[in-house]
């Protein structure tokens, strides 16, 4: 048996706090993802600025000039702003200004120790500075966006397009705990660490909670690929239940990342954008 696996099992059984800490570190360490050529080309066209945030230099991007129609695009965990390359071209044709950034340890930002929730703090700073009218966010970026909007109720959002959004972060905790094989005690400590990182009760990290808290979003959209291999389309159904006034669209054939590159998604955004 692999010596690392033996050590992990021992920690899990006899040192649950250490097992929980290592699990949280595993969950909070994003994999480095390579850029496609089209992503690099799109990012090169932006006005770029490095912004100091805690121990990181975060890469920010701006395309376009029309501040009256400002769109904030927010990538997910292990993503980067280049993931929105196809939709950025659509937004520019619709005479929008587009703003984006690469989260800590993501994309062209500097690397270092981070958490899944840290980049939510920077979303707050961007909301305060740029006051966008429209948001398009993907995957776990939706969770951080919800947290940031809750803390910035004075920023009024006309349209929020949530792509491949999770419903309840406890599903992520359960999934990671199952993959690692955490004991009940270790999982309990792991949950405490997540709440500490999020600065929020874990039971509040769901769309049911935020749908009641957010008073600054005029119109919601849930866009989900039917074949999402990361976040089941069931999450979208749950989101729709708690926000029945939201517009819900389910696309066939696409996956968690490929939906951002689909013609269906570009056409939908283009037709719905106000």
C-alpha positions in Angstrom: 0.0 0.0 0.0 1.1 3.5 -0.7 2.8 5.0 2.4 0.9 8.3 1.9 -2.4 6.4 2.0 -1.3 4.6 5.2 -0.4 8.0 6.8 -3.7 9.5 5.7 -5.7 6.6 7.2 -3.8 6.9 10.5 -4.5 10.6 10.6 -8.1 10.1 9.8 -8.6 7.6 12.6 -6.4 8.9 15.3 -5.7 12.6 14.4 -9.0 13.8 12.8 -8.0 17.5 13.1 -4.9 16.9 11.0 -7.0 14.9 8.5 -9.5 17.8 8.3 -6.8 20.4 7.8 -5.1 18.4 5.0 -8.5 17.8 3.4 -9.2 21.6 3.5 -5.8 22.3 2.0 -6.5 19.8 -0.8 -9.9 21.4 -1.6 -8.4 24.9 -1.4 -5.4 24.2 -3.8 -6.5 24.9 -7.4 -4.9 23.0 -10.2 -3.1 25.0 -12.8 -5.0 25.1 -16.1 -3.4 25.9 -19.4 -4.7 28.7 -21.7 -6.1 28.0 -25.1 -4.8 30.2 -27.9 -8.1 32.0 -28.3 -8.2 32.7 -24.5 -4.7 34.2 -24.6 -5.5 36.3 -27.7 -8.7 37.7 -26.0 -6.9 38.5 -22.8 -4.2 40.3 -24.7 -6.8 42.7 -26.2 -7.8 43.9 -22.7 -6.5 46.8 -20.7 -4.6 45.0 -18.0 -3.6 46.0 -14.5 -2.1 44.1 -11.6 -3.8 44.8 -8.3 -2.3 44.0 -4.9 -4.7 41.9 -2.8 -3.3 40.5 0.4 -0.3 38.4 -0.6 -1.3 38.3 -4.3 -0.9 40.4 -7.4 -4.2 39.8 -9.1 -4.5 40.3 -12.9 -7.5 42.5 -13.8 -8.9 43.1 -17.3 -11.2 45.7 -19.0 -12.5 45.6 -22.6 -14.7 48.3 -24.1 -15.6 51.8 -23.1 -19.4 51.9 -22.4 -19.6 52.2 -18.6 -23.4 52.5 -18.8 -23.5 48.9 -19.8 -20.8 47.3 -17.7 -20.7 43.5 -17.5 -18.7 41.7 -14.7 -17.6 38.2 -15.7 -16.5 35.9 -12.9 -14.8 32.6 -13.5 -15.1 29.5 -11.3 -12.7 27.4 -9.2 -9.7 26.3 -11.3 -10.9 28.6 -14.1 -9.7 32.0 -15.3 -11.0 35.0 -17.2 -10.0 33.5 -20.6 -12.8 30.9 -20.1 -15.2 33.7 -21.2 -13.3 34.5 -24.5 -16.2 33.6 -26.8 -18.9 35.5 -24.8 -16.6 38.6 -24.4 -16.7 39.1 -28.1 -20.5 38.9 -28.0 -20.6 41.5 -25.2 -18.3 43.9 -27.1 -20.6 43.7 -30.1 -23.5 44.6 -27.9 -21.6 47.8 -26.9 -20.8 46.6 -23.4 -17.8 47.2 -21.2 -16.5 44.0 -19.8 -14.5 43.7 -16.5 -12.9 40.5 -15.2 -10.0 39.3 -13.0 -8.1 36.1 -12.3 -8.6 34.9 -8.7 -5.7 34.2 -6.3 -3.6 31.3 -7.6 -5.6 31.3 -10.8 -4.8 32.3 -14.4 -2.3 35.1 -14.7 -2.5 36.1 -11.0 0.4 35.2 -8.7 0.3 31.8 -6.9 0.2 31.1 -3.2 -1.9 29.6 -0.4 -5.5 30.6 -0.8 -9.0 29.3 0.0 -12.1 28.7 -2.1 -13.7 31.8 -0.6 -10.9 34.3 -0.6 -11.6 35.5 -4.1 -15.1 36.5 -3.0 -13.5 39.3 -1.0 -11.9 40.6 -4.2 -15.3 40.4 -6.0 -16.6 42.8 -3.3 -13.8 45.2 -4.0 -14.6 45.0 -7.8 -18.3 45.6 -7.1 -17.6 48.6 -5.1 -15.2 50.1 -7.6 -16.9 49.4 -10.9 -20.6 49.0 -9.9 -21.6 46.7 -12.9 -25.1 46.5 -14.1 -24.8 42.9 -15.3 -23.0 39.8 -13.9 -22.2 36.6 -15.7 -20.6 34.0 -13.3 -19.7 30.4 -13.7 -19.6 27.4 -11.4 -18.2 28.1 -7.9 -17.8 31.8 -8.9 -21.6 32.0 -8.4 -21.1 31.1 -4.7 -18.5 33.8 -4.2 -20.6 36.3 -6.2 -23.7 35.7 -4.0 -21.6 36.2 -0.8 -20.1 39.5 -2.3 -23.6 40.8 -3.4 -24.9 40.1 0.1 -22.2 42.4 1.5 -22.8 45.1 -1.1 -26.5 45.6 -1.2 -26.0 49.2 -2.5 -24.7 47.8 -5.8 -27.8 47.3 -7.9 -27.6 44.4 -10.5 -30.1 44.5 -13.4 -29.3 41.0 -14.6 -27.3 38.1 -13.1 -26.6 35.1 -15.3 -25.5 32.1 -13.3 -23.9 29.4 -15.4 -23.6 25.8 -14.0 -24.3 27.0 -10.5 -24.2 24.8 -7.4 -27.1 24.8 -5.0 -25.7 23.9 -1.7 -22.0 23.9 -0.7 -22.6 21.1 1.7 -22.8 18.8 -1.3 -19.2 19.8 -2.1 -18.2 19.0 1.5 -19.9 15.6 1.3 -18.3 14.8 -2.0 -14.7 15.7 -0.8 -15.2 13.9 2.5 -16.3 10.8 0.5 -13.4 11.0 -1.9 -10.9 11.3 1.0 -12.7 8.8 3.2 -13.0 11.1 6.2 -14.3 9.8 9.5 -17.4 11.5 11.0 -15.2 13.3 13.5 -12.7 14.5 10.8 -15.6 15.6 8.6 -17.0 17.7 11.5 -13.6 19.4 11.9 -13.4 19.9 8.1 -16.8 21.6 8.1 -15.7 24.0 10.9 -12.6 24.9 8.8 -14.9 25.6 5.7 -17.1 27.9 7.8 -14.0 29.7 9.1 -12.7 30.3 5.6 -16.2 31.4 4.3 -16.9 33.6 7.4 -20.4 32.2 7.1 -22.3 29.3 8.6 -22.0 26.2 6.3 -25.8 25.7 6.4 -26.1 29.2 4.9 -23.9 28.4 1.9 -26.8 27.7 -0.4 -29.1 29.5 -2.9 -32.1 29.1 -0.6 -30.4 31.4 2.0 -29.1 33.9 -0.5 -32.3 34.1 -2.5 -33.9 35.6 0.7 -30.9 37.8 1.6 -30.3 39.5 -1.8 -32.4 42.6 -2.4 -30.2 44.1 -5.1 -30.7 41.8 -8.0 -33.5 42.7 -10.4 -33.5 39.6 -12.6 -31.9 36.1 -12.2 -31.0 33.5 -14.8 -30.0 29.9 -14.3 -28.2 28.4 -17.3 -27.1 24.8 -16.9 -25.8 22.0 -19.2 -27.8 18.8 -19.0 -24.6 16.7 -19.1 -22.7 18.7 -16.5 -20.1 16.3 -15.1 -19.1 18.5 -12.2 -22.3 20.0 -10.9 -25.4 18.0 -11.6 -28.3 19.7 -13.4 -30.3 18.7 -10.3 -28.7 21.7 -8.6 -30.2 24.0 -11.2 -33.7 22.5 -10.6 -33.2 23.2 -6.8 -32.1 26.7 -7.6 -35.2 27.3 -9.7 -37.4 26.0 -6.9 -36.1 28.7 -4.5 -36.1 31.4 -7.1 -39.2 30.6 -9.2 -39.1 34.1 -10.8 -35.7 33.3 -12.3 -35.5 32.4 -16.0 -34.2 28.8 -16.3 -32.5 27.4 -19.4 -31.1 23.8 -19.8 -28.8 23.1 -22.7 -28.4 19.6 -24.2 -25.0 18.0 -25.1 -22.7 20.5 -23.3 -20.5 19.9 -20.2 -19.4 22.0 -17.3 -16.8 24.1 -19.2 -17.9 23.5 -22.8 -21.2 25.3 -22.2 -19.2 28.6 -22.1 -18.0 27.9 -25.6 -21.3 26.9 -27.1 -23.2 28.8 -29.7 -26.4 28.3 -27.7 -25.0 30.1 -24.7 -23.7 33.0 -26.8 -27.0 33.3 -28.6 -28.9 33.2 -25.3 -26.8 36.0 -23.7 -27.0 38.1 -26.8 -30.8 37.9 -26.9 -31.4 38.4 -23.2 -29.0 41.2 -22.6 -30.8 44.5 -21.7 
